[in-house]
Amino acid sequence: MDSTKIMPKVFLWMFIGLAVTFLTGSYIANDPSLILDLFTGGSVFLIFIAELAIVIFLTARIHKMKPITAKIMFLLYSVITGLTFASVFVVYDITSIMYVFLATALIMLVFGVIGYTTKMDLTKLSSFLFMAIIGILIMSVINIFVGSEEFSLGICIISVIVFVIYIAFDVQKVKQLYEQNVLPEENLAIYGALQLYLDFINIFLDLLRIFGNRD
């Protein structure tokens, strides 16, 4: 099967999701009352639980979903993520956000092409990448108590490296799944879009923490 047919759909849905997230975050950031409601009490915790639940459900059930259900779930996730993204527009100036977004998009393009064209079997990196994510989470929790800016910078740099590799890994995985005809094309496009969306968001946030100018 010609895998060049699936990748434009994957990237189209990824950028639709990103657009929904950024527009939602921008809208919320311009309403102080909404910001107050979101970031007081247990709202943020509930949003985090909702995000996690949707990702787990969508990933686990994608092979059985109708395409329209998968698309709705992906867009819902993008909106919910946009709620927490309001803090980005509050903390950082818009110029920094734009430059970091463009830099992340360029990284996505370069490593997406590498993932699509490489002959190396990137599935061998699966265990390493998973352990790296666990390590990043553990270090992030530790830094909550340590509060070290240098430690935080180190975590961000490691995270960028890991998720850059994940871009190539995920693109190759989508290509392989399409060639193996594992999922219906529309569902695979959403699955791939979700994986790359998560890669993009993580790289964007890490680069923003490293290079972004705060208001």
N, C-alpha and C positions, 0 to 999 in steps of 0.2 A: 504493500500500500504506500502511496505517495504521502509522506508525512509533512510535506510542505503545505498541505491543505489545512492541517489542524493548527499550526503555530500562529497564523494571523488571527484566528478566532480566540485562541488562548490569550494573546497579548491585547486584543480588543477588549475582551471582558475584564482583563486585569486593569486596564486603564479606565474602563467604565467604573469599576469598583473604587479605584483611587480617586476619581473625580467626585463620586458620591461622598466618599469619606472627607475629602478636603472641603467640599462645598458645605457639608453638614457642620464640620468643625468651624469654618469661617462664619457661618450663620449664628451658631451658638455663641461664639466669642464676642459677637457684636451685641449680645443681650445680657447685661450684667445679672439680671434676675435668674436667667437660665443657668448661667455659670455658677451662681450661688447655690441653686438647687442641686446641680450636678455634683459639686465638689464639697458638699457638706453631708453629714450623716453617713449612711451606708450606701448611698447611690453608686459611688464608684465601684464598690465591692460587688454590687448586684450587676453592674455593667460588665465587669470582668468575668463573672460567672456566666452571664449570657453569651459573651464572646466565646468563651471556652466551650460551652455546651453546643453552640452552633457549629464550630469547627469540628468537634468530635463527631457530631451527628452527621454533618455533611460529608465528611471523609469516610465514615463507616457505612453510610447508606447510599452513596453516590451511584453505585452500580444498580440499585433498585428504584431510584427516583425517576419520576417523569422529568424531562428536561425543564419544563416550566417551573416545577418545584425546586429544582436545583438552582435555577436562576434567581428565583425569589429569595431563597435562603442566602445565596451569596450577596445579593443586594441588601438584604436585611442586616447581614453581618457588616457590610460596608457602612451602613447608616449608624449602627451601634458603635462601631469603632470611631466613627466621626464625632460621636458625643465626647469621648475622651480626648479626641484630637483638638478640641477647642482650646485646651491648655497650651498647645503649641502656638496658636495664634495670639494668645495672651502673653506668653513668656518671651517669644522671639519676634524680631522685626520681620516684616514681610519680605524685605530684600534677601535676608538670610534664608528664609523659607524657600524662596524662588530659586536661588542659586543652588541650594542643597538638593532641591527637587530635580533640577536639571542634571546635576552631577550624578545623582542616584539613577536617573533615567539612562544616562550614558553608560554607567557601570552595568546596568541591567542589559543594555543592548550588546555591549562587548562580551560579557560573560554568557549571555544567552546564545550568541553566535558560537562561542567556544564550546558550549554544551551541546549544541546541535551538530557541529561539524567534527568534534574530536572522535577519534577511534578508540580512545581509552575507555575502558569500562568503569564508569564512575560509581556504579553500584557497590564497588568494593570499599568506597568511602563511607557507606551508610552507617556502620558502627562507630567510626571515628566522629562523624558529624553529630550523631546522637549523643555521644559522650561529651562532645564539646558543648552542646547546648545545655546539658545537665551541669557541666562545670560552670558555665556562664551564669546559670540560675543560682547555683550555690554561692558563687562569688558575689553576685548582686545582693543576695540576702545578707551575707556577711557584712557587706559595705553599708547596709542600712544601719548597722550598729557601730561600724567603724567610722563612717562618714568621711572617708578620705577622698579628696578630689583626684589625687594621683592614681589611686586604686580604681576609681570610677573611670578615668581616662583609659587606663589599661584594659578594663573590661570592655569599653566601647570599641577599642582598636581590635581586640580579639574577636568581638562579636561581628564587626564588619568583615573581617577575613573569613569567618565561618559562613556567614550568609552570602558572601560573594561566591564561595564554593558551592553553596546550596543552589544558587541560580543555575549554574552549569549542570549540577546534579538533577535538578527538577526539570529543566528543559530536556535533557537526555531521557529522563524517565517518561515524560509525556510522549516523546518521539517513539520510544520503545512500546509503550502501551497502545499507541495508535497502530503501529505496525503489527502488533500481536492481536489487534481487534478485541481488546479486553473490555472496553467500555463503549457505549454508543457515542458517536462523535460529539453531540451537543453536551453530553454529560462530562466527557473527557475535557472539553474546552473549559467548563466551569471548574473541574477539579484542578486542571493545570493553572487556571487563572488564580484560584485560591492560593495555591502553593507559591506562585510567583508574587502575588500580592503580599503575602506574609514576608517573603524575602525582601521586597521593596520597602515595606513599612519599617522593618527592623533596621535595614541599612540607613534609611532616611533619618530615623530617630537618632541612631548612633552618630552619624555624620553631623547632625544638627547639634548634638551635645558637644561634639569636638570643635566644630568651626562656627556654630551659630552665634550671632550677636543678640544679646538679650535687650529687650526694651527697657 
